[in-house]
Amino acid sequence: MGHTSTLDAFLTVHKDQLIASNVPQHFWYTLHKKLVNQTFDAGCSFQIVKLDYEGEREDHEPIWALQTVTDVDCSDPKNIFLIDHAWTYQVNNARQVLLQHDSLRHRLQNIFNLSGDLSKEVLVEKIFENTWKISNTYSIGNAENVEDRLPIWYIMDEIGTAVLHNDTPNCRVVPFIYINEQVTYSLLFPTRNLEAEELVYRDFAEGVSDLEKRSAILLPWVPRSFEDISLTPPVPDDEYFLSGHVRESLPVQSKLAGKPIIKHVLKVFTQYSLVTQHLTDNKFVITEDEDDADILWYTEHFKDFETLSESPDKFVNQFPFEYVITVKDLLCITCRKEGSSKWLPTTYNLLTEIPNFVSCFQQRQNDGLNNFWIVKPYNLARGLDIHITNNLNYIMRIATTGPKIAQKYITDPVLFHRPECNGRVKFDIRYVVLLRSVRPLKAYVYKNFFLRFANVPFELNEFDNYEKHFTVMNYTESANLKHLKCDEFKVCWEQQYGHVPWDTVEKSILIMLRQILESATEEQPPRGIASSPQSRALYAADLMLEWTEGREIKPQILEMNFTPDCKRACDYYPDFFNDIFHLLFLDNESEAFIEL
């Protein structure tokens, strides 16, 4: 097979990746050749040099640099270089890997020029603390499983990590997945001609043009104070609420003004198997004919409320623009309104509010306040891609991996004593919230709430210990899943916190949920949930209890979920969906619910 045909085969698989990474076309043939022959020849054109400082080196200042040993012509096809990766890792087990692999630990110790007198445990912490200055990340956007689309972290070899930052770079370094061997490298290539003995620079905030956001992202390498920036972010415009979502239409209210036709049996079309299995009341019947159904119970997002208005006797299990509470960044904006702000931990959007967040972080740091934050994606569940840290460099690096929020970590949670775990563990509470009407606001909670528990006693350390800091155990095969119904929990609560009656705690939870819904419905869409006579909805409100400085218990909302997993509800309470459908679609207010 000739050079042309092998190159064509290579490009068939890799061309899109090369174009997306803006690798100039004149390098493609050489790149293919170097990949096939495993040619790592950067040492012929570059050398690593140790930087010399007149005074004491500051922590943010680099130790090593990369310098040319010859002229490097950016138009010469041979001047693209393969950079190997020293370590590819997942954040949640990085410390364990470093503890177990002496050679990796010692290699990184040399890269960071760390003392050899440190214990293994202290050295690992030092490496983990500093790794964000040299770690990079990529993700596979077209992967089928959400787990495979999560950010992948890696550290390049000594040559790659020696490339310094500059706002006017002379080279680029991009990750490249060589699909033939399922190996990831980085590609180093010049963007202008380099002279011998010139230092090599790339832009660590490539593509970020907003000056404040750029300065924040560059904090691991270029310190700057943000304390002159307001802690309060600007209120976003309507376009922000609409961006990133499929546009949805509003119902035509004039077509919905008549009295509904009263039917003795309602036909239900559902995409949720638990509804099919557990909706057994004879007032309802399951149908596979979507057009003939009276109730549409979807698990996917429904958007066309205008067309639904043509069938005024149909119901759907969603409200227009309900994402102001079901998407984390919009819930944050909703809860900043007067009346709701005390119910959500301090939260910032790391896509649009990063300077405000850094200002808050730095001010808390200067005031000696607790500064642990939990960083999580807008719209992922199951504890995926969530980080807890008080390391600002770590947070700034995470901020580059996709839309995230940074939320003040609850450091003094109300704990639950689990004798089988030898201590007091974190727990969270899920209330099922039913929304029947927006104007007027008519909402309820299912009286039976649900509990999730951590499996390891809580302490403010080991933040990569999932079973210490998280409560979602039903997706982890090896984890111990504690089952406790709410009535049993109330007995335990009385034993553990008898001085604070559960009814008092629950009253504050119900007030919180009511006020959040009021904030979510007080404005017109896209800033608020729209009124729709055909809409009914079920949400899961996840919350934790926190001790205030005055040692009072205050609920804190964590998130509100669209189409939550109701398996446990059905297992514990067989009439769960019968009760839900009676309330939402027949207006039957039973003792199973509490009105908000």
N, C-alpha and C positions, 0 to 999 in steps of 0.2 A: 504494500500500500504506500503511495507516494506521500510527500509532505503535505500537498494540498488536501488530499482526502482525509488524512489524519487530523489536520487542522480543522477541516470542515466538521468532522465528527466531534471534535473538542468544542467548537463553537455552537454546534447544535444544542449541546447540553448547558454551556456556560455563557453564551453571548448575552442573554438577558441580565445575568448577574454582573457582567463586565460593564454593560451600559448603565445599569442602575448605580454602580459604584463610580461611574465616570472615569474608567480606566481608558486612557487614549488608545485608539485602535492600532497605532504603530507598534505598541508593546505586545499585542496579543500573540503573535507568532513566537516571540522569544519566551513569553510566559509559558506557553504550551510546552515548548522545548525544555525549559528548566524544570517544569513539573514532571515531565516524563523521565528526565534524566536525574531528577532530584539534585539539581544544581543550586547550592547555597554559596554564592560567590560574592556576597556583600562585603566580605573581608578584603576583597581585591580593590574596592573603591573607597571603603570607609574604615575608620579605626575608632575604638572607644577610648575616650580620654577622661581622666578624673579632674574635676574642676577644682581650682585652687582659690580659696577665699582669704583675703587679708585678715579679717577678723573671724569671729566665731560664726559658723554657718547657721542660718535660721532653719527651722524645721521645714519650711515650705521650699527652701532652695534646693535645686537638684545636686546630686553627687557626681553623676556621670553625664557625659555628652557624647554625641556622635559627630565625628569630623571627617571630611573628605581627605583622602591621601593623594587624589589626582583630580584633574578636571572632570566633571560629569556633565555631559551634554544631554539636555532634556529631549532632544530630537533623535538621539541615537537609540534604535530599537533594543539594544542589549541592556540599557540602563533601567531595567525593572528587576527588583530583587525579592527573592522569597525570604520571608522572616518566619522562623519556626515559633511555635507557642510552647512556653515553658510549663504552663499549667492551665488547664480548662477546668472550671469548677462550678459548683452550685453553692450559693451563699449559705444555705442552711446546714451544710455539712463541711464547710471550709475549714473550721477549726479542727474538727476531728481528723480530716485528711492531713493537715499540717502536723498534728501530733503523731500520726502514724508513719509518716514518710520522712525519714531523716534527711535524705539527699535533697528533696524538694525544699525542706525547711532551711537547710544550709545554703542552698542556691539563692533563695530569696533573702536570706540573712546577708549574703554578700552584695546582692543588688541594692539593699537598703543600707549597707555599711553599718550593720548593727553589732553591738558588742558581743563577744563570744562568751562573756561571763554570765549571761542570763540563764535562768532555768528554762527548761523546755516549755513550760506553761506560760511563763512571762514572755519568752521569745515569740511564741505563737500569737499572743495578744498584741505584741508590738508589730508583728508582720500584718496581722489582720487590720490593725488600726491604720497602717500606712499603705495597705494594698490598693486603696482607692486612687492613689496618685498614679499608679501604673496599670491598673486594670482597665480593660476595654470590654465592650459587649456587642453582641449581634443577636439577631433573632431570625427565625425561619418563618416568614409571614404566611407562606402558603401551606404550612404543615396542617394535617387534618385534625389532630388532637390539640386541644387548647394547651395541654402540658408541653407539647413540642413547639409551641409558638412563644413560650416564655423566654425572657432574656437569658442568653448564655454568656457567662463571664470568662475572661481569659487574660493571661499575662503573657506578653511576648518574651522572646529570649533577650539576652543582654544587649544585642544590637537594637532591637525594636524598642526596648524600654529606655535606651539612651537618647532617643530622639526627643528634643525639647519642644516646648510650646513657644510660638511667636504669633502675634496678630498678623504679621506679614510673612507667612511661611514660604519655604523654598522647596518643599516636597509634600507628598501626601502618603499616608499609610492607611490602607483599607483592608478589612477582613475578606477572605476569599475561601469559599468551600469548594475543594477539589472533589467533585462528585464521584469521579472514577474510583477514588480510594477512600471516600467518606472521611477526608482529613481537612481540617481548616488551617490555613496559613494566613499571614498578613502579607500584603504587597507594598513594597516601598518603591516609589519612583519620584524623580524630580519634576517640579512644575516650572522651573527656569534653569538656566545653565548655572552650574556651581563651579567655583574655582577651588583649586587645591587648598587644603587647610581651612576651609570654611565650615562652620558648624551647621548641622542639619536641623531644620525646624519644621514642625507641622502645626496646624491649628487645632488645639484641643476642643474648641467650641465651633468646629466647622459648621457652617450653615446657619448659625444663630446671629441675627443682625441686630436685634433689640439690645441696646447697650447695657441696660440694667440686668436683663436676663443673662446676657453674655458674661457680665462681671460675676454674677452669682455662680454660674456653671464653672467659671475658672477659679473659684475660691480655693480649691485644693492646691493650686500652683501660684495664684496671684492674690494674696490676702487684700481685703478691702472692708471697710466698715459700711454697713447699711443702716446704721442707727438713725440717720436723718430721714429715713423713709417711714411713712405712716404704717402703723400696725394694721390699720383698717384698709382692706383692698377697695378699689373703686367698684361701684355696682355695675355689673356687665349690662350691655344693651340687649335688646330682643334677639339680635342675630346670634349672640352666644347661646341662648337657650335653644335656638333652632339648629345650630350647627352640629354636625355629627349625628343627626337623627334623620330618618326618613320623614319627610314632611307629611303631616296628617291633616285631614280635613275636619271641619267642625260640623256638628249636626245642624240641620235646617229646622230651627225651633218651630216655625209655622206649620210644619208638616207633622209635628208631634203634639199638637195642642188638644187633639180630641181625646175622648175617654177610651182607654184600652179595651179591647174585646176580652171579656172574661171567659177563660177556658177552664174546664174541670181538670184537664191533664195537659201538662206542658211537655213538649218534645225537646229533648236536650241533645245537641250535637257537641261532643267533647273530644279534645285531643289529649286529655289526661286520663290515663288508664284507671287511676284510683277513683275518679268520678264514676266511670263505667262500673267498677266493682262495688262501690259503696253507696251510690245513690239508689236506695232500694224503696223509698217511699212511693206509694202508688199514685201520688200527685204528679209524678214525673216519669217519663219513659225515655230511654236512650234511643236515638235515631242516628243512622249513618248518612242521612240526607241533609246536608248543610242548608240547602235552600228551604226545606220544609220545617226546619227547626224553629222553635220559639225562643230557645236559649242557646247562645253560642259561647262555649267555654273553651277558650283558646289557651295554648301554652306559648304560642308565638305572638308577637306584637301585632295588634290590630290598629289600622290607621284610617280606614275610609268610613268615617262616621257620617259623612254627607250622603253617601250611597245607602248606608244603613237606614237613614231617615225615610227612604222610599218604602221601607217595611216597618212602619211605626210600632207594630206589635211584637217586634223582636227585641230581645235583650242581648247584651254582650258583656263579658266579664272584665271590661276595662273602661277607663275614663280617658277622654282626650287630654293629652299633655300631663298624664299622671307621672311622667318621668321626673317632674320637679321634686318628687320624693323618692323615686326608685333608683335614681342614678346618683352616686355618692357626691359628685361635685355640685350637682343641682340641689340635693338635700342640704348641703352645707349652706348654699345661698339662701334657701328657704328658711333655714333655722337661724340665720343671722337677723331676721326681722324681729322687731320689738315683740316680746311675749314668748319667743321660742329660743332666744339666744342662750339661755342658761342650761338648755337641755342637751346641747351638743358640745363635746370637747372642742377646744380651740382647733380650727381646721383651716388649712390653706390648700389652694389648688396649685400644684407644682408646675402646671403648664402656663397659667396666666397670672399667678399671684406670688411668684417665687421671690421677688425683692421684698415683699411684705413679710413673707415667711422668714427670710434670712434676718430681717430687722428684728422680728420677734425673737428668733433664736439667739441672736447676738445680745439683745437686751437682757434676756433671761440669764444668759451665761455671765454677763457682767454683773448682774444682781445676785449671782450665786444661787439661782433657783434651779429646781429640778428641770432637766431638759431632755427627757426621753420622749421620742416621737415614734408613732407607728405610721408607716408609709404603705399605702395600698392602692391598687388600680381602681379606676372609676367603677368598672363594671364586671369584675371577676368575683367569684365566690370560692368557697371551700378552702380558704386560707392560702390561695395561690398567689405567689409573687408578693408576699407581705413581709415587711422588714421592720424590726424594732431596734432603735439605736439612739445614742446621744452624740454621734459622730457626724458633724455637719458635712465633712467631705464625702462620707458614705451617702448621705441624703442627696447631695448635689449630683453624684454619679448616678444614683437611681433615677433622678429626675429626667435623665436623658433617655430612659428606656421606654417611654410611652406615658400616656396620661395617668398621673398619680395624684393622690391627695396626701398631705402630711397632717396627721391628727395628733394632738397632745395625748400621749399614752397615759392611761389611768394607772397611776402609781400607788394609789391607796384604795384599792377596790374592797368592797365588802366580800369576805371570803366565806367558804363553806367547809366545815370540818368533815373530813373523810377519814375515819379511823383506819380503813384499809390502805390509805395512801400515807399514813403517818403524818398527817398535818392538814392544814387549811389550804384549800385550792380556790382558784378563780372559778366563777360560774357566770353564765349569762342566761337571760330569760327571753323567751319568745312569746309575744302576744299576737294572736290572729286578729287583725283589724278588718272590719267590714265597713265599706263605704257604700251607702245606699243613695245618697243625694248630696250634691254640692251646694245648691241654693234652693232651700235652706240646707245647711250642713246637717246631715243625719248619718251618724256613724256609731259603731258598736265594737266591743271586743268580745271574743269568745271567752267565757268565764274560766275555762281550763287553760292555763298557760303551760309552757313547756320549758324544760331546763336542760342545759348542757354544762358539763363539768370538765375542768382540766384534770389530769391524772397525776400531776406532780405538785407538791406544795409550792406556793407562790413565793418568789423572791425577786428582787430587782437585779437579776444577773442571768447568765446563760440564755440570752435572748434567742439563740438558735435551738433551744430545747422546746420543740413544738408542744409537747404534752405538759409543759409548765406554763406556757403563756397563751395557749389557744384552747378552745373548748370544742371545736368541730372535729369529732373523732370518728364519725360514721363513714369517712372516706379513707381511713387508715386501717388496713386489715389487721395489723398487729396490736392496735391500740385497744385499751379496755374502755368499753362504752358503758357508762353508768346510766341505768334507767331509774328514774324517780318521777312518779306522778306528782302533780301539784299539791294534792291533799297530803301526801306523805311529806312533801317538802315543807308545808306549813307546820306540821308537827315538829320537824327538825328545826325549823326557824324559831319556834317557840322555845325549844330547848337551848338554842345557841344565842338567840337575841331576844329573850323574853322582855327586855326593857323597851323594845321597839315593836309594837304590835304590827303584824303583817298587814292588817287592814289600813294602817296609817301609811305604810310604804306603798301599798297598791293604789291608794288614793292619789298619791303624788305621781305615780306612773300614769294613771288615767288622765290626770290634769295635763301631764306632758304630752300625751298622745293627742288630746283634744287641741291643745295649743299649736302643735305642729300642723295638724290638719287645717286649723284656722289660717295659719300662715300660708299653707299651700293652696288655699282656695280663695284668699281675699283679693288676689289680682286676676285680671283676665289673662288668657293664654297669649303668648307662650310662657309667661311668668307664673302662671297658676293653673291648677286643674280646671278644666272647662265643665260647665254644667251640661248634662246630657241625660234626659229622662230615660233613655234606653240603656244606660250604663249602670252596672253594679260591679263591685270589685272586692277582692280579698287580697290583703297584704300581710306579710309577716314583719312585725317590728321587733328587731333584736336590740336588747339594751343590757346595760350593766348597772350595778349599784356602786356608788362611790361615797366615801367618807368625806365630808366637808371639813374645813379647818375647825369648825365648831362642833365636830363629831356628830353631825346629823347625816342622815342617809339621803342621797340625792340620786335619782335615776339619770342615766346618760344614754341617749339614743346612739346606737352604733350604725344601723342601716335599716332601710325598709325594702323588702323584697317583693318583686313582682313574680307571680306564679311560684310560690315557695313549695318546697317538698312537704307534703302533708301525710307521708306514710305513717309517721309516729302518731299523728292525730287520729288517723283511722284505726291503727292498732290499739290505741288506748281507749278510744271512744268510738265505738262502731257506728253511732248515729251522727258522726261529725258532719258529713256532707248533707245528710237529711236536714239537720238543724240549719246549716248554712243556707241551703237552697230555700228553705221555708222563710227564713228571715229576708233574704235578698229579693226573692221573686214573688213571694206570697204575702210579704209584710207581716209575717207572724212573729211577734216578739216573745220568745219563750224565755224561761229561766236560764237557758244556756248562755245568755248574753247579758252584758252590761252596756247600757247606753252611755256614750261619751258626752 
